[in-house]
Amino acid sequence: MTALSNQVQTPRSARIDALRGIAVFGILLVNVWSFIWGFESLRYGVLPATASIFDVLSIAFTAFFAEQKFYPIFAFLFGAGFVMVTRSLKQKFGRWSDAERFYRRRLKWLLACGVVHGTAIWFGDILTVYAIAGFFVLAGLTGARLRKVRSNLRVWIIIFFALLLANFLLGMQMMSPATLQEQAINTVAAVEAGRVVYTEGNLLSIGIQRIGDYLSVTTQSLFILPHIAVLFLLGAMSVRLGWLTQPARHKKFWRKVQWAGFAIGIPFNLAWATMVVVEAIDPLHPSIYSFLLYAWLPVGGTCLAAAYVATILLAKETVGHWLDNWMAPVGKMALTHYLTQSLLCSILIQGFGFGLGATWTPAGWLAIAFAIMLLQLFWSRWWLAHHAQGPVEMLWRRYVNKGIGKAKLL
């Protein structure tokens, strides 16, 4: 490793890496469904009449345990990472301006990586939106006072809830029985068309569908930017105040988060999972309650996500030791694993590869996700026994360090 590479190494916490590893695994549980059904509001598709109890439970489990729980954790850790990386760079280079320039270069690489991922592998890429949000929300806060971070957080919270409420009220006015019925018919036709393309199509037809879906997903994802901004800034605050980096000193705080998160998140997500299963069984007769729950899912899902984070940070020694030894390596290679998951799902599930999306049932698709997790669990430990970083992380660091090296020579 070069001297410059050593310069920009960031101190790591095994528990934070473990959280990141759990998040990237949890995201896969949700993402795997879109490799079959594409980009539509009927995210788990249509359950056939021959579906088994295991197929029903697979959908219920994903909706309750994973949907909109792990991407908030990942976004929270992204904001935390911003503070830790820029702090380290300030110590090495002496100026916040150098730290900000370095971080912006990281975001540029992430944006390029996201565009390639979204157009060539999987349309549901989140890296593009994270990079865009990073430029608008985080980069300008390099070295900022805590007061400014708090002020920005309050502004984004107001924007987030204002948009959430506006969307809810507008939707309530438009959700007449006739409108719901019409939307249901169109949605079922769209997801079935998407399923045929993704699970039975060739490389060209899938590629055309993927690019269209990527543009739609990325455009619509900009509307969740306020939610991402809130999570980014909460992550940044958690490092500045020591909540995340020194959890032992903030046990009382995390216990409150844990109990509040479970108290709100469990009943809400049980109701959500029930509505999702009902919708998958009978998609042509949607319920207004499904819309109501979906409108507030960013809040209900995030509450349960917060409880997950608190539980992991408060884990007893035995569980904590296992997390640090097995899940932390996964977290150190999170970007590599995220991209590899998409590549493997595409090959295994879609029509240009093995086409298992057309022949297996929902329980089988979820089994594919767990098999990929198991593979990555062992691969992480093996790879990091021989290398300091994951392969994609190495390329990322090489690109960023090259830019820093040129800057130091000027």
N, C-alpha and C positions, 0 to 999 in steps of 0.2 A: 504493500500500500504506500502511496506517495505521501510526502510530507504534507502536501496540500489537502489530501484526503483526510489525514489525521486532524488537520486544522478545523475542518467543518464537521467533525463527528459531534453528535448531540448526546448528552447523557441520557440513558434510557432507564425506565422503571419497568421491571418485569411484570408488575401487576397491570400497568397501563398497556403494555404489549399484549398481555393476556386478554384484557378487555377488547382490544382491537382485533385479536384473533377470534374471539367469540362473536364479535360483530360481523366479521367477514363471513363466518360460517352461517350465522343467522340470516344474513342477506341472501345467501344462496337458497335457503328454504323458500323464500318468496320469489326470487328471480326464476327458478327452474320452471314455474308454470307458464311464464311468458314465452318460453322457447316453443311451446305447443300452441298457445292461444293468441299470441301476438299482443298488440296494444289496443285493448278495449276495456270498458268499465266492467264487463263481466270477466273479471280477472282469473277466475278458476274454471271458466268455461261452462260446459253443460255436462252434467252427470248422466251417463246412459242408463237405460232401464235395467241393464245387467250389472250395474255397479255394486260392489260388495260393501260390507260394513267398513272394511279397511280403507276403501276409497273415500267414503264419507268422513271417516275419522282423520284421514290425511288432510282433507280440506279444512276440517274444523281445527285440527292441531295447528296448521299453518296460520290460519286467520287469527286464532287466539294467541298463540305463542310468539309468532314472528312478524306478521304484517305490521309495518310502520312502528316496529320496536327497535330494530337493529340499525336501520339507516340513521335514526336520531342519535344513537350511540356513536356511530361512525362520524357523523357531523360534529358532535360534541368533542370527540377526540381530535378531529381536524383542527378545531379552534384552539384546543389545548396545545397541539403540536406547533401551531404558529408561534405561540409565546415561547415555548421551549427552544425552538430552532432559532428564532431571532435573538433571544437572550444569549445563546451560545455564540452566535456570530458577532454580537456586540462585544463580547469578551475577547474574541479572537482578533477582530479587526479594529475595534476601538470606536467605531462610529455607527450610529443607528442608520445612517444613509446607506452604508455598505450592507448592513443586515437587510434593509428593505429591498435593495437591488438584488441581492441573492434570493430573497424570498419570491420576488416577482419572476425571476428566472425559473424557479421551481414551478410556479403557477403556469408559466408559458409551456413548459414541458408537459405538465399535467393536462393542459388544454389540448395540445397536439395528440397526446396519448388517448384522450377521451374521444376525439373526433375519429381517429383510426379505429378504436375499439367499437364505437357506435355504428360506423358505416361498414366495417369489414367483418365484424364478429357478432355483436349483439346490440340491438337497437336501444335497449333500456339503460345505456351507459349513464352513470351519475357523475363521472369525472369531469365532463364538460361543464355541468352546472356548478360543481364544486369550485372549479377553476374560475369561472365567471364570478361566482359569489365571493371568492377569495379576493379578487381584484377590487370589487366594490366595497366589501365589508371589512376585510382584515388588513390588506396591504397598507392602507393609510393610517393604521393604528400602531405601526411599528414604533416601539418606545414611548407610546402615549401614556399619559397619566391615568391612573385607575379611575379617576373621576370622569374622564372622557369615555372610557370603555363602558362605565355604568350608564352614562348619559345616552350613548349610542344604543345600548341594550334596551333601555326604556323606550326609545323611539321605535325600534324594530318590534318590540312586544306590542306596542299600540297599533302599528301597521298590521302586524300578523293577526291580531284579534279583530281589527276593523274589517280586514278582508274576509276573515272567516265568518264573521257575522253577516257581512254584506252578501256573501255567497249563499249562506244559509237562508236568509230572508228572500233573496231573489229566487232561489230554487223553490222555496215554499209557494211562491206566487205562481210558478210555472208548472208545478207538479200536480196537474189535474189527472184523474183516472185515465182519461183518453190519451193524454200526453204520455203518461207512464207506459201505457199499453203499446203505443206507437214506437216509443223509444226501445222497449223490450224486443219487439219484433225486429227492428233494425239492428239492435246490438247482437241478437242471436245469429242473424244472418252474417254479420260482420265477423264474429268470432269463429264461426264455422268456416267461412271463407279463408280467414287467417290460418286456421288449423290445417286446412288442406294444403295451403302453400308451404307452410313451415315444416310439416311432417311428411309431405309426399312430393313436394316440388324439387326441382333441380337447383344447382348452384346459382344459375342466373335468375330464375324466378324468385328464389329466396332472397337474393341480393337486392333485387328491385323492391321487394316488399320491405326488407329491412331498412333501406335508406329512407323510404317514405315514412315508416314508423319512427325512425330515429329523429327525423325532422319534426314530426308531430310531438314526440315525447319531449324533446329538448325545448321546443317552443312552449309547451304547456308547463314544463318544469320550472320555467322562469316565474310562474305564479306561486310556486312554493318557496321562492327565494327568501321571503320574510321569515318563514319557518326555519330555513337553513341558517339565515343570519342570526336568529335568536339562539340557535344551538351552537353556532360558531362562537358567539360572544359569551355564552354560558361556559363553554369549554375554556375560553381565554380567561374568564373570571376565576374559574376553578383552579387554575394554575397560579394566577396572581394572588389569590387568597389562601392557597395551600390546601384547598379541599381535596383536590385530586392527587397532588404530589405528596401530601402528608396526611393521609386519611386517618392514621392512628390518633392524630391530634384533633380530629374533627368527628369522632365517633358519634357524638350526640347529634350533630347535624345530619350525618348519613343515616342514622336510625330514624330520624323524622322523615327524611326523604323516602326511606324504605317503606315505612308504614303508610305514609300518605300515598305513595305510588301504587302500592298493592290495594289499598282501600278504594281508590278511584279506578285503577286500571283493571283489576280482576272482574268486577261486575260489568264494567263497560265492555270489555273485550269478550266476555262470555256472551253478552247480548249480540255483539258484532259477529262472532263466530256462528251463532245460531242463525242470524239473518243471511250470512254468506252461504251456509249449507242449504237453507231453504231456497235461496236464489239459484243455486247450482242445480238443485233437483227440479225446480219449476220456474225457469227463467222467464217464461211468458206471462207470469202473473206477479210482477214485482210489488213489493210493499213500500209504502211511503216511509215506514220506519227504517228500512234499509238505507234510504237516502239521508234520513235524519242522522243516523249513526255514522254514515260515511262522512258527512259534513264535519263532524266533530272528532273523527278518527285521529287527525294529527295531535289532538290534545289527549284523547284516551290512550292512544298508542305510546305517546311520549311519556305519560305517567308511568306506564308499566316498564318502559325502557329505563326510566330513572330508578325504579325499584330494582331492576336487574343490576344496574351499575352499583347501587348502594350495597346490594347483597354480595357482589363480588369483592368490593373493597372492604367489606366487613367480614369476609370469609375467615374461618378459624384456621389455625396453623396447618392442619393436615390437608384440608381442601385448598388452602392458599398455596401450599407447596406444590400440589399437583398442577394447579393452574399455572404457576410460574414456570414449571418444568415442561409442560406439554402445550399449553395454549400460548405462552409468550413467544415461542419460536414461530408459531403461525402468524402472530401479530407483527413480528419483525419482517415477515414476507407478505404483508397484507395486499400490497398492490400486485405482486406476482400472482398470488392466489386468486385475487378478484378476476384478473384477466384470464388465468388458466381455467377457472371455473366456467367462464363463458365459452372458451374454446372447446372444453370437454363436453359441455352440454350441447353445443352446436353439433359436434361430431356424433355424439351418442343418440340425440333425440331427433334431429332434423333430417329431412329427406335426402340431402346430399351425402349423409353419413350412414349410420346404422338404422335411422328411421324408427327408433323405439317409441317416439311420440305417437306413431300411428298404430302400434301393436300392443303397447303396454297400457296399463290402467293408471289412474292417479296415484295409487299406492306404489306402483312401480316407479313412477317418475320421482316420487319423494325418496324412494330407496336409492335412486341414482344420485341424488343430492347427498345422502348420508355416505354413500360409497366414495364419492369425491372428497368429502370431508375426511374420511378415514385415511385415504391415500395422502392427502395434504398434511395430515397430522404427522405421519411418519416421514414424509418427504422433507418437511421443515426441519425436523431434528437431524436427519442425515445431511441435508444441504448445509445447515449452519455449523455442523461439526467440521466442515471443510472450507467454508467461506464466511466472511463477515456479514454479508447481506444476501438477499434474494437476487436472482439474475436481473429482473426488471429494475429493482432498486439500485443495482450497480450501474446500469445504463443511465438512470435518472441522475445519480450522483456524479457520474462522469461528465454528463452534459452541463450540469450546474457548476461543477468545479472548473470546467474549461472556461466558462464565462468569468468566474471569479479570478482565475489565474490571469486572464487577459487584462482584467481591470487593475490588478495589482502591478502589472508591468507598465501601465500607462502613467 
